[in-house]
Amino acid sequence: MTRPPPSFPIAEVDELVTIRDLLRYTVSAMTRQGTFFGHGFPDAMTEAAYLLGWGLDLPPGSVHDFLDARVTAAEREHLVEMLRRRIDDRVPAPYITREAWLGEHRFYVDERALVPRSFLADLLANSLSPWIPSPEEIGTVLDLCTGSGCLAVLAAFAFPNARGDAVDISPDALAVAERNVAEYGLEDRVHPLHSDLFAELGGRTYDVILCNPPYVDDAAMRSLPDEYRREPALALAGGQDGLDTIRRLLAEAANHLHADGVLVTEVGHDRPALERAYPETPFTWLSTHAGDDFVFLLAREQLPGRSR
Ligand SMILES: C[S@@+](CC[C@H](N)C(=O)[O-])C[C@H]1O[C@@H](n2cnc3c(N)ncnc32)[C@H](O)[C@@H]1O
């Protein structure tokens, strides 16, 4: 297979003098190379501005104040090297900058964990209102499939009196989660734990179980843009219909929820498959910025196999 031409040909790099020049050229290069945007930035302009600001150590969001500033030769070399990794090597921006933002919250991230972008973050920003009427009464939370630990950290802010566990099967991901929990000073309240779903949790029960499981079905896995192939496949692949982990979750969650507990789960594009597989289950679909089909909530007594 022939490789596309490099995004920043050596002969042209020296002609880029100002930040505006670099921004314009980066947007053009991303457009020419078909860069895929799925890791926190909606388009080339937004992502290019973020990367240039980060690469020049400018305060977040301030790059537009410096557009006519010239860069030094050393800065340009450093920026072009970074942009080649993003555009030619298809490395998602958060793996380059080692950070991802969910609202106001910054999380450390590297290739050991999925880049944080869960729709559950929207809902936690609002403490799962109105579904959880008194967030201060939540005492225990489980973040299953925690990855970077981002949702466990956001849950600690959403439910100020809660303690909880942050579970992942990947020791690599858990190392990233531990770092984020420590960076937020939450070691007393959020406990990263190695487990295959509930296997190591014994008889522990929770008020809220959050889960953003791997849910990409086999066909979608085969056609993933290269940027997603930089992430751990374990974080994405959900089996033939995407529901492998979700089926196990639905079968076991009731054993780990308090009587009035709730399960809140992200399912990507699997809503139709899920509703076909569980026609009797009264899923409540929660609104996120992307739509109403991506996250369900079930009370314990609504879980499959529970009497109603
Ligand atoms: C979609 S990622 C979610 C990460 C994080 N919660 C987020 O929202 O960014 C799914 C995570 O589930 C973990 N995982 C996959 N299978 C698992 C299992 N059987 N038990 C526990 N964790 C699992 C993966 O290692 C990965 O970190």
The ligand as an ORCA input file, in Angstrom:
! r2SCAN-3c Opt
* xyz 0 1
  C     -14.912      2.004     26.899
  S     -13.564      1.853     28.039
  C     -14.153      2.967     29.309
  C     -13.076      3.651     30.087
  C     -13.553      4.799     30.971
  N     -14.594      4.359     31.886
  C     -14.051      5.952     30.134
  O     -15.257      6.189     30.097
  O     -13.219      6.616     29.506
  C     -13.859      0.231     28.682
  C     -12.889     -0.241     29.775
  O     -13.367     -1.529     30.207
  C     -12.273     -2.340     30.512
  N     -12.751     -3.738     30.458
  C     -12.980     -4.501     29.369
  N     -13.467     -5.708     29.733
  C     -13.562     -5.691     31.089
  C     -13.983     -6.640     32.051
  N     -14.430     -7.856     31.690
  N     -13.943     -6.310     33.365
  C     -13.487     -5.077     33.734
  N     -13.070     -4.121     32.859
  C     -13.109     -4.426     31.555
  C     -11.221     -1.975     29.495
  O      -9.931     -2.310     29.934
  C     -11.454     -0.452     29.390
  O     -10.595      0.245     30.266
*
